[in-house]
Amino acid sequence: GNIVKTAFQDFVFDFSTISLRDLINVQLTEYLTSLWNQTCVPSPPANFPQVPEGMIDFSNSSAVEFLDYLLGDVVGSEGPFNINKIVDVLTNGTGTLNLSEYTTGFSETVPVGNLANLTFGISNLQLSGINTWSDLELLKPVSKHSLASHTKTENLGLELFFFLEADIVDGPIVSRNGSLFIKLLD
């Protein structure tokens, strides 16, 4: 009993000195890259059924033409009121969106036998680089009955701030704070 508890305490103390960022960065980066490659690879266009009579012709619609102009030429990445300028105004020039109100109080405690309780929690989540749009095209007519949208950012990132706490039975509480930055690429 005491040998196991001592070994566990030594493990927790050793773990508390390891950079959680370095430890998780490799594993999580590999996982997220794999997930991205599996889910975000463009699929071939679908074979659309015949278009019924009376459907809107997007290529000749003044409303769609106006939306295309407004979203592409005015608010688009190169427009006078481009999305980056709007984001800068809304974020005081930081280009960062703090999502702490959605993560406050999120934690999960897992008992490790009768040795300890491990608690993992998220203290903050931030989306950065939301003012780095280099391409923003929304609702652009590409045929009579199809609209296309595409977008690209240059430096979009997600930063997760977390904590890990080990409450060892008949021993100390060991806690570590860390953060993990994930750069979201094309």
Backbone hydrogen bonds in HBPLUS format (Angstrom, degrees):
<---DONOR---> <-ACCEPTOR-->    atom                        ^
c    i                          cat <-CA-CA->   ^        H-A-AA   ^      H-
h    n   atom  resd res      DA  || num        DHA   H-A  angle D-A-AA Bond
n    s   type  num  typ     dist DA aas  dist angle  dist       angle   num
A0005-LYS N   A0001-GLY O   3.04 MM   4  6.28 163.8  2.06 149.0 153.9     1
A0006-THR N   A0002-ASN O   2.85 MM   4  5.95 161.5  1.89 147.6 152.7     2
A0007-ALA N   A0003-ILE O   2.92 MM   4  6.08 159.5  1.96 145.9 151.9     3
A0008-PHE N   A0004-VAL O   2.85 MM   4  6.06 156.1  1.91 149.4 156.5     4
A0009-GLN N   A0005-LYS O   2.89 MM   4  6.12 159.8  1.93 150.0 155.4     5
A0010-ASP N   A0006-THR O   2.89 MM   4  6.12 161.4  1.92 150.7 155.8     6
A0011-PHE N   A0007-ALA O   2.90 MM   4  6.14 153.5  1.97 145.0 152.5     7
A0012-VAL N   A0008-PHE O   2.90 MM   4  6.19 160.8  1.93 153.8 158.4     8
A0013-PHE N   A0009-GLN O   2.91 MM   4  6.14 163.2  1.94 153.7 158.3     9
A0014-ASP N   A0010-ASP O   2.85 MM   4  6.02 160.3  1.89 148.7 154.7    10
A0015-PHE N   A0011-PHE O   2.73 MM   4  5.89 158.5  1.78 149.5 156.5    11
A0016-SER N   A0012-VAL O   2.85 MM   4  6.02 144.9  1.97 143.5 152.8    12
A0017-THR N   A0014-ASP O   3.13 MM   3  5.45 149.5  2.22 104.7 113.7    13
A0018-ILE N   A0015-PHE O   3.15 MM   3  5.26 150.5  2.24 103.4 112.1    14
A0023-LEU N   A0019-SER O   3.02 MM   4  6.31 163.5  2.05 154.3 159.4    15
A0024-ILE N   A0020-LEU O   2.86 MM   4  5.90 171.4  1.86 153.8 156.0    16
A0025-ASN N   A0021-ARG O   2.80 MM   4  5.62 153.8  1.87 144.8 153.5    17
A0028-LEU N   A0024-ILE O   2.71 MM   4  5.60 166.9  1.72 166.2 170.7    18
A0029-THR N   A0025-ASN O   2.93 MM   4  5.62 150.7  2.02 134.0 143.1    19
A0030-GLU N   A0026-VAL O   3.12 MM   4  6.23 162.2  2.15 145.9 150.4    20
A0031-TYR N   A0027-GLN O   3.04 MM   4  6.28 159.9  2.08 147.9 153.8    21
A0032-LEU N   A0028-LEU O   2.79 MM   4  5.93 173.7  1.79 157.3 159.1    22
A0033-THR N   A0029-THR O   2.90 MM   4  5.91 156.4  1.96 146.6 153.4    23
A0034-SER N   A0030-GLU O   3.05 MM   4  6.17 159.3  2.09 143.2 148.8    24
A0035-LEU N   A0031-TYR O   2.86 MM   4  6.13 160.7  1.90 152.0 157.9    25
A0036-TRP N   A0032-LEU O   2.79 MM   4  5.89 161.2  1.82 147.5 152.8    26
A0037-ASN N   A0033-THR O   2.94 MM   4  6.11 164.3  1.96 149.2 153.4    27
A0038-GLN N   A0034-SER O   3.04 MM   4  6.23 143.1  2.18 143.1 153.0    28
A0039-THR N   A0035-LEU O   2.95 MM   4  6.12 148.6  2.05 150.2 158.4    29
A0040-CYS N   A0036-TRP O   2.79 MM   4  5.36 157.0  1.84 152.6 155.8    30
A0060-ASN N   A0057-ASP O   3.03 MM   3  5.62 158.5  2.08 117.0 123.7    31
A0058-PHE N   A0144-LYS O   2.58 MM  86  5.07 141.0  1.73 159.7 149.2    32
A0061-SER N   A0058-PHE O   3.41 MM   3  5.09 172.8  2.42 104.3 103.7    33
A0065-GLU N   A0061-SER O   2.91 MM   4  6.09 156.0  1.97 146.5 154.2    34
A0066-PHE N   A0062-SER O   2.90 MM   4  6.03 153.7  1.97 141.6 148.1    35
A0067-LEU N   A0063-ALA O   2.96 MM   4  6.25 162.0  1.99 147.5 152.3    36
A0068-ASP N   A0064-VAL O   2.82 MM   4  5.97 159.2  1.86 150.8 156.7    37
A0069-TYR N   A0065-GLU O   2.99 MM   4  6.20 157.5  2.04 144.7 150.5    38
A0070-LEU N   A0066-PHE O   2.81 MM   4  6.03 170.8  1.82 158.0 160.6    39
A0071-LEU N   A0067-LEU O   2.81 MM   4  5.83 172.6  1.82 153.9 156.3    40
A0072-GLY N   A0068-ASP O   2.85 MM   4  5.54 147.7  1.96 136.9 146.7    41
A0073-ASP N   A0069-TYR O   2.77 MM   4  5.11 143.6  1.90 129.5 141.8    42
A0074-VAL N   A0069-TYR O   3.24 MM   5  6.68 135.0  2.45 152.2 160.2    43
A0075-VAL N   A0070-LEU O   2.93 MM   5  6.22 157.2  1.99 161.1 168.6    44
A0081-PHE N   A0074-VAL O   3.05 MM   7  5.61 146.8  2.17 149.1 156.4    45
A0083-ILE N   A0075-VAL O   2.83 MM   8  5.53 124.7  2.14 157.0 150.7    46
A0079-GLY N   A0076-GLY O   3.09 MM   3  5.23 154.1  2.16 110.0 118.0    47
A0082-ASN N   A0079-GLY O   3.17 MM   3  4.70 131.3  2.42 118.1 109.4    48
A0085-LYS N   A0082-ASN O   3.00 MM   3  5.52 124.0  2.32 111.1 124.1    49
A0086-ILE N   A0082-ASN O   3.15 MM   4  6.53 157.9  2.20 151.1 157.9    50
A0087-VAL N   A0083-ILE O   2.88 MM   4  6.08 162.2  1.91 150.4 155.1    51
A0088-ASP N   A0084-ASN O   2.90 MM   4  6.06 156.1  1.95 143.0 150.0    52
A0089-VAL N   A0085-LYS O   3.04 MM   4  6.30 155.9  2.10 147.1 152.5    53
A0090-LEU N   A0086-ILE O   3.02 MM   4  6.31 161.0  2.05 149.4 154.8    54
A0091-THR N   A0087-VAL O   2.85 MM   4  5.98 134.2  2.06 149.0 161.2    55
A0093-GLY N   A0088-ASP O   2.67 MM   5  4.14 154.0  1.74 134.2 137.3    56
A0094-THR N   A0091-THR O   3.14 MM   3  5.50 167.6  2.15 113.9 117.6    57
A0130-ILE N   A0095-GLY O   3.03 MM  35  5.12 153.9  2.10 151.5 143.9    58
A0097-LEU N   A0127-LEU O   2.72 MM  30  5.08 164.6  1.74 154.2 159.3    59
A0127-LEU N   A0097-LEU O   2.91 MM  30  5.08 165.3  1.93 147.5 151.4    60
A0099-LEU N   A0125-LEU O   2.72 MM  26  5.15 159.4  1.76 168.9 172.6    61
A0102-TYR N   A0099-LEU O   2.98 MM   3  5.64 152.7  2.06 117.8 125.8    62
A0103-THR N   A0100-SER O   3.01 MM   3  5.05 147.3  2.12 101.7 111.8    63
A0104-THR N   A0100-SER O   2.92 MM   4  5.78 139.1  2.09 161.8 165.3    64
A0106-PHE N   A0103-THR O   3.00 MM   3  5.55 156.8  2.05 144.5 141.7    65
A0122-ILE N   A0106-PHE O   3.00 MM  16  5.68 152.6  2.07 147.8 155.4    66
A0108-GLU N   A0120-PHE O   2.76 MM  12  5.43 154.8  1.82 156.1 164.5    67
A0120-PHE N   A0108-GLU O   2.92 MM  12  5.43 161.6  1.96 154.9 155.5    68
A0110-VAL N   A0118-LEU O   2.69 MM   8  5.21 162.8  1.71 155.8 161.1    69
A0118-LEU N   A0110-VAL O   2.85 MM   8  5.21 170.0  1.86 152.3 148.9    70
A0112-VAL N   A0116-ALA O   2.75 MM   4  5.27 172.4  1.76 158.5 155.7    71
A0115-LEU N   A0112-VAL O   2.99 MM   3  5.81 155.7  2.05 144.7 148.3    72
A0169-VAL N   A0115-LEU O   2.82 MM  54  5.51 166.2  1.84 142.5 146.9    73
A0117-ASN N   A0167-ASP O   3.01 MM  50  5.17 147.0  2.12 128.0 137.7    74
A0167-ASP N   A0117-ASN O   2.90 MM  50  5.17 173.6  1.90 154.6 155.4    75
A0119-THR N   A0165-GLU O   2.77 MM  46  5.03 161.8  1.80 151.1 157.2    76
A0165-GLU N   A0119-THR O   2.81 MM  46  5.03 157.6  1.86 147.4 154.5    77
A0121-GLY N   A0163-PHE O   3.01 MM  42  5.34 158.3  2.05 149.8 151.9    78
A0163-PHE N   A0121-GLY O   2.91 MM  42  5.34 150.7  1.99 144.8 148.4    79
A0123-SER N   A0161-PHE O   2.80 MM  38  5.48 151.6  1.88 134.7 143.7    80
A0124-ASN N   A0161-PHE O   3.35 MM  37  5.00 157.6  2.40 132.2 128.9    81
A0161-PHE N   A0124-ASN O   2.90 MM  37  5.00 177.4  1.90 147.6 147.0    82
A0126-GLN N   A0159-GLU O   2.87 MM  33  5.13 159.3  1.92 147.5 154.3    83
A0159-GLU N   A0126-GLN O   2.80 MM  33  5.13 166.1  1.82 153.2 157.9    84
A0128-SER N   A0157-GLY O   2.80 MM  29  5.01 159.9  1.84 138.2 144.8    85
A0157-GLY N   A0128-SER O   2.88 MM  29  5.01 162.1  1.91 137.9 137.5    86
A0132-THR N   A0129-GLY O   3.20 MM   3  5.46 135.5  2.41 122.6 118.3    87
A0154-GLU N   A0132-THR O   2.88 MM  22  5.36 148.5  1.97 134.3 143.1    88
A0134-SER N   A0152-LYS O   2.89 MM  18  5.71 161.4  1.92 143.0 149.3    89
A0135-ASP N   A0152-LYS O   3.30 MM  17  4.92 147.6  2.41 143.0 136.1    90
A0152-LYS N   A0135-ASP O   2.82 MM  17  4.92 143.7  1.96 145.1 139.0    91
A0137-GLU N   A0150-HIS O   2.86 MM  13  5.31 165.3  1.88 175.6 173.6    92
A0150-HIS N   A0137-GLU O   2.79 MM  13  5.31 153.6  1.85 149.1 157.8    93
A0140-LYS N   A0148-ALA O   2.88 MM   8  5.13 165.6  1.90 157.5 153.1    94
A0148-ALA N   A0140-LYS O   2.79 MM   8  5.13 159.0  1.83 138.0 144.3    95
A0142-VAL N   A0146-SER O   3.02 MM   4  5.72 171.5  2.03 145.0 147.2    96
A0184-LEU N   A0156-LEU O   2.79 MM  28  5.44 153.4  1.86 144.4 152.7    97
A0158-LEU N   A0182-ILE O   2.83 MM  24  5.14 156.4  1.89 144.8 152.7    98
A0182-ILE N   A0158-LEU O   2.75 MM  24  5.14 162.8  1.78 152.6 158.7    99
A0160-LEU N   A0180-LEU O   2.87 MM  20  5.18 162.1  1.90 150.9 153.1   100
A0180-LEU N   A0160-LEU O   2.82 MM  20  5.18 146.6  1.93 143.6 154.8   101
A0162-PHE N   A0178-GLY O   2.88 MM  16  5.45 163.6  1.91 146.4 152.0   102
A0178-GLY N   A0162-PHE O   2.95 MM  16  5.45 158.8  2.00 153.0 151.4   103
A0164-LEU N   A0176-ARG O   2.85 MM  12  5.29 156.0  1.91 154.0 160.6   104
A0176-ARG N   A0164-LEU O   2.80 MM  12  5.29 151.4  1.88 152.0 161.7   105
A0166-ALA N   A0174-VAL O   2.68 MM   8  5.13 166.4  1.70 158.5 163.3   106
A0174-VAL N   A0166-ALA O   2.87 MM   8  5.13 161.2  1.90 149.4 151.0   107
A0168-ILE N   A0172-PRO O   3.31 MM   4  5.85 160.1  2.35 148.1 147.4   108
A0171-GLY N   A0168-ILE O   3.01 MM   3  4.93 135.9  2.21 135.5 124.6   109
